[in-house]
Structure formats: structure tokens, C-alpha cells
Amino acid sequence: MQNLKLNPNLLTVPTYIGGKPIEEAQEEYGLTDVVKLGSNENPLGPSPLAIAAFQAALKDAHRYPGVADRRLRQKLATYYNASLGTGFTEQNFLLGNGLGDILRMIAHAFLFDGGESIYCNPTFPLYPIFSKMFGATPIAVPHDNFRYNLRAIADAITERTRVIFICNPNNPTGTIVTRAEIAAFMLRVPPSVIVVFDESYCHFVDDPNFPNAIEYVQEARDHVLVLRGFSKIYGLANLRVGYALGTRAMIEYLAHAQIVFNTGDPILYAAAAALDDDAHLQATQRLVRTEREFLYQGLTELDLSFVPSQTNFVLLINLPRDPQALTQALLRRGVIVRPMGGFAMSDAIRVTVGRHEENEKFLRAMREVLKAK
Ligand SMILES: Cc1ncc(COP(=O)(O)O)c(C=O)c1O
């Protein structure tokens, strides 16, 4: 490699470490029964409507992607127009190969000239990763009692600031910032700074103070983007599709960073079908709400501290043991959780809300591990 000219930006980028796959845990520990509570996936699986749509579209797998991209964008416009009374069209939406791909497009489009991005630690690691990849400087401000610290972000804005990432609800803390906080914050953001609302987990929120960030797009603010995906509540994490919602002008510009045919028609038809399956969405919401309470109760009985969550995961803090050791011990008992080192929080563990029997297995394993000194 010493003869090659390498991109110095890439050399600053750590490799993203994803949640451990079930098969890997099975192989490493000789286990058959493994529950995965490490990646915030939908415990109910995909919607049957999505599976059927995917399968039906496979017969055209030999063709390049066709109209499915436009169909899904039209469907999203109809969905928001019906539920929020917006006047969106397909041109307000851009599809990506998961939200990770959308975040990459944003970084490519706006963080190319050595500018700065701002976000709050701990949060989703792709914000600093993509910022560095395209040569920008990511600026992290500390959280405020596990909540995104909007005041500190506004204070950190300089003339070099290009993009602000707001993860709402925040991964990995599970907390939200409210409508009033966002309103006060937006008054301090100049129109030259992009505000990205990453709402990957918005469908799990039941706090009535959750903001409607889409309003800012309705107000024709070009510098606001709302991101939502199909990996979480819609149960399609493996199919890789997510979208950005913005003004027509913003979306048209962002599309310059899109890779042609960035996702396939079976995936897009599956996503469109998932949008139709309200029963699946509601069943997931019900399960997560009930099981989150069950987890809280079990954790409290074990004397473990956690941050109350508005999402399908719970952050365990102030652990009585080293989080890495705890994660390994749980793994040996067939439970995958996520140590938070990669999220700039080396003293915490995140656990996804699973099905009842999965959560029971997690709590049982945790009890055993804590007992075995
Ligand atoms: C806050 C947040 N944003 C974006 C993503 C990326 O999601 P996707 O699977 O759509 O790429 C995740 C995935 O965990 C996430 O937690």
C-alpha cells in the first residue's frame, strides 16, 4: 500500500462495528439458542405484506430497477398528506440504501469543504464517521442528563458549521427533545446550516411533547431534512431502505449524491407494502410499550440503573460490572446486547426490547451473571 496515494480523510474513519449477528454468537460459543437484543430490530419480524410484495417482485430480479422508487416516493407523499395535511409530492422524498446511505449523501453534499458538523454525544456513530469521511470536522457537545443538549449545540455554531445532526429520539439514550425545545433552538440556527432530524425511532414515541419536525419542511425551509427509515418499526433492517424528506429544492440537490440504482425494486415494493400494514405497526408499538415496562421492572429488581426510553431499546448505566465483561458473560448465556464503547459511552450497555420470552431470557441471564461474582 505504501506506493499508493490514499485518501487521508478515510484514514481518520474508524470502522463501524455493528451488533453481533446471531450466527457468529452461535459459532463462537457453541450455542443453539441465541436471542439478539443488540441492534434495535423489530421483535415481530417483517410485515407479511412486505414479505409477499418482496417475493412477487423477485421474478423481475434480472431487470434493472424500474418504477418502484417513484412509486414508493408517491406513496410516502400520500401517506404524509393524509396524516399531516401536508402538500408533499414525490419530489419531497429521496430514497437511500438505508438511512446510513442518506447520511452519507448529506455528508457528501454539505461536508465537503472542511466545514464542521455538530452533534451531541452519545449518539449514532455514523454522524462523526461520515463527517470525517468527507473531510469535515465533527464537533461533539456533551449530553444534558442523557438528553440531546440543544443549547450547547446552538452555542457551538460558528461560521464553519454546515450540518447539525439531531437524533430524536436519541440512539442510544432513548430520550427525546421536545417541540418547545426545538422551536427555541430553531430560532438560533441560521438558514445556512442544515438541520438533520434523524427520526429513525419516532414511531415508538408516546410523549405528546414530541415535535413535528416536518412542519419546518412545510414552511419551505430548505435547510431542514427529516430522516425516517424502514429498519426499525417496519422490520426491514436487512432490506436497506430509508428516506429523506425535504423541500423540493433540497431533495433535488441531495439527489446529486445518490448512487444510481441504490436499492432494488423488491426492497422498495416491500417498503411500500409495509407502509400499508398498520396492524403490524400497531402490534409492534403495543409489544414494545408492554415489554419495555417488563424490562424496567426486571432491571429495577436487579438494582440496575437505566434511562427511561421513548424507543425500542433501553440504556443501562452505572453498571456494577465492566460492560465489556458483562456483555461477554451474557453472550455465553445466549444473549446478545450492545456495549456502548462505539457510541462514546464505554460505561453503558444498550438492550433492545424483544419479545416477552427474549426479555425473560435476558433478565434471567443478567441475574445469573450478577450473582456469579
Ligand atoms: C439513529 C439511527 N439513524 C440511522 C440508522 C441507520 O438505519 P438504517 O438501517 O436505515 O441504515 C440507525 C440504525 O441503527 C439509527 O439508530
The ligand as an SDF file (V2000), in Angstrom:
LIG
                    3D

 16 16  0  0  0  0  0  0  0  0999 V2000
  -30.3900    6.8780   14.8530 C   0  0  0  0  0  0  0  0  0  0  0  0
  -30.1370    5.9940   13.6820 C   0  0  0  0  0  0  0  0  0  0  0  0
  -30.0460    6.5520   12.4690 N   0  0  0  0  0  0  0  0  0  0  0  0
  -29.8320    5.8050   11.3700 C   0  0  0  0  0  0  0  0  0  0  0  0
  -29.6960    4.4350   11.4750 C   0  0  0  0  0  0  0  0  0  0  0  0
  -29.4180    3.6600   10.2360 C   0  0  0  0  0  0  0  0  0  0  0  0
  -30.5120    2.9200    9.9010 O   0  0  0  0  0  0  0  0  0  0  0  0
  -30.6380    2.1470    8.5380 P   0  0  0  0  0  0  0  0  0  0  0  0
  -30.7940    0.7190    8.8980 O   0  0  0  0  0  0  0  0  0  0  0  0
  -31.8650    2.7130    7.8930 O   0  0  0  0  0  0  0  0  0  0  0  0
  -29.4030    2.4270    7.7340 O   0  0  0  0  0  0  0  0  0  0  0  0
  -29.7880    3.8100   12.7220 C   0  0  0  0  0  0  0  0  0  0  0  0
  -29.6110    2.3610   12.8490 C   0  0  0  0  0  0  0  0  0  0  0  0
  -29.4150    1.8040   13.8790 O   0  0  0  0  0  0  0  0  0  0  0  0
  -30.0100    4.6120   13.8560 C   0  0  0  0  0  0  0  0  0  0  0  0
  -30.0920    4.0780   15.0760 O   0  0  0  0  0  0  0  0  0  0  0  0
  1  2  1  0
  2  3  1  0
  2 15  2  0
  3  4  2  0
  4  5  1  0
  5  6  1  0
  5 12  2  0
  6  7  1  0
  7  8  1  0
  8  9  2  0
  8 10  1  0
  8 11  1  0
 12 13  1  0
 12 15  1  0
 13 14  2  0
 15 16  1  0
M  END
$$$$
